[in-house]
Amino acid sequence: MKKRILAALISAAMVAMLVMGCNSGSSGGSEEAGNDSGQEEAKEAKTGEDLTFVIVPKCVHAWFDEVNKGAQIQADALSKQLGVNVKIDYRAPSQADVAEQNSTLEQAAATKPNGIALDPVDYEGSKAVIEEIQNQGIPVVLFDAPSPEGSGLTSVGNDFVEQQVMAVDLLAELIGEKGKVAVMQGAPSAPNHAQRYQANLDALAKYPNIEVIDGGIDNDNVEEAQSQAAAVLAANPDLKGYLNCDACGSGVAAAIEEAGKKGEVTFVSLDNLIEILDYIPDTISATVSTLPQMQGQYAVLVMWQAHLGLEIPQAVDTGFAVIDGTNVEEWKEIVSK
């Protein structure tokens, strides 16, 4: 709760400082902006315009709905601060498919928004489309994904490796650092899911008495996670632990319960969706959660700054939280708002 309040205060302070900076003609921006009076006049003029920012997630998913919720909160705050209408255009592809996401990006760019925030299914597969959008003068930032080397794109998210190492260490402690552990992948081409999966393998390698097995691939789909986990549980009656790489933990938890393995298979999940929290602490022992609403908030702030021509950071770390039986009720209240 303290982290959430602090983030809100930081957001408000950033908005206030940037508004004052634009109205006073102070650049506070990049070398290109410098002290050029024409650039400063353009920035001041932009503060009176209505704005539209587009959010393009990987697919339809409850986690991305929370990102959108945070983006809407920030848009409302900016609208009040700037005295203009700040709109969020949320465009979710039906599935985690790079071709469909590229089509969504192209359709979004055709509306000439003031910025696009993207969680890429496959950065390399979308690179040409992203560059074409940037060539049109539309800022593009990433959320919930690392910034690819050499891309120059700003990333809003958290340290995915640190997050997964925390999950591994929690699980290892709970199972006494021994036994068979399944690791489920998310969407393998997604940069954040790929980082988490490799981090799982690297962190588990520290424990010589833990045997790692393939836990399936859910492709960012809860039903697929449940189906894949059910097959893994049936084939491995001696399974001791489960880890995953995305916000589909409710599917794995449902499979554990259906297999009658609650209390036998220890599951440390990711993220703070209410359907995940409802399984804590009985079926999910703990979850190491990203903060999706905060990612939505800061993605909008960064897009707005880029729209003004201000220099923006390469990375904005929104952090993560560990949720277990000791604090799950508090988190249920937070995410239900």
Beta strands, then each sheet from edge to edge (+ up, - down):
strand 1: 51-56
strand 2: 86-90
strand 3: 115-118
strand 4: 140-143
strand 5: 155-157
strand 6: 179-185
strand 7: 210-217
strand 8: 239-243
strand 9: 266-270
strand 10: 286-290
strand 11: 315-317
strand 12: 320-324
sheet 1: 2+ 1+ 3+ 4+ 5+ 11+
sheet 2: 7+ 6+ 8+ 9+ 10+ 12-
end
